[in-house]
Amino acid sequence: MVRDAHLAEDVTQGVFVALAQNARQLTDRPVLSGWLHRTAQNLAANTVRADVRRRVREQEAAAMNDLLSAAPDASWEHIALQLDAALGELTEPDRDALLLRYFERKSAQEMAQILGISDEAAQKRVNRAVERLRDYFSKRNVTIGASGLAVLISTNAIQAAPVGLAVTISAAAVIAGTAIHTSAVIAATKTIAMTTLQKTLVTVTVAALAGAGIYEARQAAHLRDQVQTFQQQQAPLGEQIRQLQTSFADATNRLANLLAENARLNANPHQLELLKLRGEVTILRNELVKRKAASQAPNHDSASDEEAPYKRHAKLLTQYFEENPNARIPEMNLLSKDYLQSIYGLAVILAAQNDPAYHGKHVIDEDLIKLETNEEYRRAASELRSYAEYSVAPMVCDALKSFLQANNGAYPTSVSDLQPFFTNSIDAAILQRYEIQPASNFSQIQSKYDSSDRISGSVITPRAAVDADFDHRIIIGPNNYMVGELGSFKQ
């Protein structure tokens, strides 16, 4: 591509310098020749473009040199002595424009981009700076026109760089942590040895290299500061991430244990039902303790406490039982008076969980539970009756066991016969609600439980449901008791 042996050597050297710089990134590349070919092609193209630009600039410089040699201007010696002082008298915007145009060989468009102004404004700024320099020299008896001054500055202001300057600049750039391309340094070194007509281009090239080195050194330092700042900021984030990872691992382990426990419970419905009831009782007790503590707190706000969902539900359900006395059962009289409101509130929650509107959801927020329609009241009343029967079941179970032991395993003819065997006296109206039936009549209820826990012989169960659509049938044996599904009186 370059069609020149010397340029080809430069390109080859540049390719292998790039290979050394990118060695770490290229370790995983299976075929290195493809990368070498692409890099050589890119560097060769850049070299050809640079060589074309260099030749154009040499032609322009030669033409200008011929023009000046035809009519040499002897005033440069006078201007050169005072040029630095004259530049110092200019304003910073004018001085920047002049240096960009004549010292860095920037076009009007490039100057406009650097200074952030329009092309026309950049050119006007240069013209103004030249005119002010001309005024400065005129006051010091150096008479020259503005156009002549511009030509003199453009031709003579930039001098050739000293031999070895390119090497010094390259070494300084490396020390500062910057990376100047090898081919650029080689080009700068060769340019120093060029003819007198090329001295202007040499100086511009060296100045660009020096500027690039300084700029990149500052950028590298700035980036290092930013990296250190980011590392300091990320230190606490790293600790948080580690804590979150630990928490996630713990949660994953707990989830795995829960899934295993769930599978085990699904294989044993009786144990699942028992744990569910125990969980509900535990939730109720914890809630009662919190509410009792809140009611005894010195700063207890009775007005706001009245707005608690469970109290509001308890009040509505109590009113429902007052208006529908047949919906009550005598077992409800045995419920703890201290916890009565919370028990009523729990019944409303259990009813909502069995409501199709909440199907498949675990109701936690009591504010979301509505108690408006007649069906919602019937569901809540049924859950409260079931809770009351479930609370009496252990006492009936113990009394039946004691009766069987006292009568050689013979069942009573009536549930009222168990009255003497209760540890504490029990209302006769409660016992009159129950009857004795064969356990085989309730095989569907027992089918949910483990075969080893099923009741044989006879069971004690309510004579009839208060609300057959929603009531749960309970069956009681001498060793355990079971609760059917919603509406199980119809089964």
TAJOHU-V573221 format. One record per residue. SS is DSSP state (H for helix, E for strand, L for the rest). Layout:
# TAJOHU-V573221
SS  SS
This chain:
# TAJOHU-V573221
L  L  L  L  H  H  H  H  H  H  H  H  H  H  H  H  H  H  H  H  H  L  L  L  L  L  L  L  L  L  L  H  H  H  H  H  H  H  H  H  H  H  H  H  H  H  H  H  H  H  H  H  H  H  H  H  H  H  H  H  H  H  H  H  H  H  H  H  H  H  L  L  L  L  L  H  H  H  H  H  H  H  H  H  H  H  H  H  H  L  L  H  H  H  H  H  H  H  H  H  H  H  H  L  L  L  L  H  H  H  H  H  H  H  H  L  L  L  H  H  H  H  H  H  H  H  H  H  H  H  H  H  H  H  H  H  H  H  L  L  L  L  L  L  L  H  H  H  H  H  H  H  H  H  H  H  L  L  L  L  L  L  L  L  H  H  H  H  H  H  H  H  H  H  H  L  L  L  L  L  L  H  H  H  H  H  H  H  H  H  H  H  L  L  L  H  H  H  H  H  H  H  H  H  H  H  H  H  H  H  H  H  H  H  H  H  H  H  H  H  H  H  H  H  H  H  H  H  H  H  H  H  H  H  H  H  H  H  H  H  H  H  H  H  H  H  H  H  H  H  H  H  H  H  H  H  H  H  H  H  H  H  H  H  H  H  L  L  H  H  H  H  H  H  H  H  H  H  H  H  H  H  H  H  H  H  H  H  H  H  H  H  H  H  H  H  L  L  L  L  L  H  H  H  H  L  L  L  H  H  H  H  H  H  H  H  H  H  H  H  H  H  H  L  H  H  H  L  L  H  H  H  H  H  L  L  L  L  L  H  H  H  H  H  H  H  H  H  H  H  H  H  H  H  L  H  H  H  L  L  L  L  L  L  L  H  H  H  L  L  L  L  L  H  H  H  H  H  H  H  H  H  H  H  H  H  H  H  H  H  H  H  H  H  H  H  H  H  H  H  H  H  H  H  H  H  L  L  L  L  L  L  L  L  H  H  H  H  H  H  H  L  L  L  L  L  L  H  H  H  H  H  L  E  E  E  E  E  H  H  H  H  H  H  H  H  L  L  L  L  H  H  H  L  L  L  L  E  E  E  E  E  L  L  L  L  L  L  L  L  L  E  E  E  E  E  L  L  L  L  E  E  E  E  E  E  L  H  H  H  L
